[in-house]
Amino acid sequence: MLFFLRARISTKWHCLLAHDQEFYESRRRGRVPNLYYLFTLKVTMIEILKYSVGIDVSSEDLVAGFGLISRDLLSKVGKPRKFTNTTKGFKSLDRWIQKQQKAKSVKLGVVMEATGVYHENIAHFLYGKGYEIYVVLPNKAKRYLQSIGYRSKNDPIDSRGLTQMGIDQQHLEKWHPPSPIMIHLRGLTRHRQRIQQQVTVVNNQFHAIESGFFDDKSVKKSLRATIRFHKKQIKSLELDIEETLKANPLLAAKIERIVKSIKGIGTLTLVTLIAETNGFEHFSSIQQITKYAGYDVIENQSGKSKGKERISKKGNSRIRRILHMPALNLVSFNTGSFPSIYERIYQSSGIKMKAYVAIQRKLLCLLFTLWKKDEIFDPNFISKLSKTSD
């Protein structure tokens, strides 16, 4: 019986009971250590390398799992626990994590999925408590769970999967909350984009009625009123953006310097870009920002078979949307080396949109570099940039 307990604990927890003096004393006197001692021993003798908390977030609940990995690279994930997605639930979750984390000096990371806006409150709360937060994209979390054998999907499974992800993945990007002004600008620019999309939809409806056989004047009148209302809202939001920039003169001056140096882009383009990236604060390379915006190139090649290359489109679609018109302007206005880049790619591919997407990517890289270095546009710089970012 004693040998069985010793072997079982050693196998599961890699505990070296042979080095424990109390164990030998108990065995010499013919006594088997009690279960409480064995349980304490198996916990204290693990050399823990890392703790991980995985949180599956919904509008009402948080399902949290807790896991660890030992120095011997053996991992264990416990049973998930449910908390409410409220301030009271956040406090309960914090106490639960503190209770589970036996070794306070060991690194602990909290992994959660970007679930609309429902993850933001818990992310800010735990960040304020000093936790390292990792927010992963839903498609990345989904594919990771599939890769480790999870076929079903529910909250406890997602929680365990995110916990295991925090244990296994060594290069997850830390989440940092954006500054208040960037949060405000992001809200304004996103709302403007949404209203602009609605204007496009209503314009299409109006055009369809005008092009049809039956001309319904009542519907056309209603659609015109809707378009006027939305455009009035857009103008109001643009004024709010201007007022926000006026209240932050240093930020406004930096934006104005860059925008004035590049013929073809407007203030709204750069404001949207910095709002979506928190002023490029946590980006250190062109590769990072292009991947975040979904401009990273995906190859499809195996052996002699070679498919088409394309951009991933897995990143922030709002950045790609706001860069569409400026890309057209840069080519039309003959700005810097952008027209020659466009012509080269169009001649090789025969696809205009592919060439314009390449211009969008170059423009993103350019704006990132100018913002980071606090410089204005130099027409000769784009040719150097094109060589480094191709």
Buried (B, 14 or more C-beta within 10 A) or exposed (E): EEEEBBEEBBEEBBBEBEEBEEBEEBBEEEEBBEEEBBEEBBEEBBEBBBBBBBBBBBEEBBBBBBBBBBEEEEBBBEEBBBBEBBEEBBEBBBEBBEEBBEBEEBEBBBBBBBBEEBBBBBBBBBBEBEBBBBBBEEEBBBEBBEEEEBEEEEBBBBBBBBBBBBBBBEEBEEBEBBEEBBBBBBEBBBBBBEBBEBBEEBBEBBEEBEEEEEEEEEEBEBBEEBBEBBEEBBEEBBEBBEEBBEEEEEBBEBBEBBBEBBBBBBBBBBBBBBBBBBBBEBBEEBEBBBBBBBBBEEEEEEEEEEEEEEBEEBBBEBBBBBBBBBBBBBBEBEBBBBBBBBEBBBEEBEEEEBBBBBBBBBBBBBBBBBBBEEEEBEEEBBEEBBEEBE
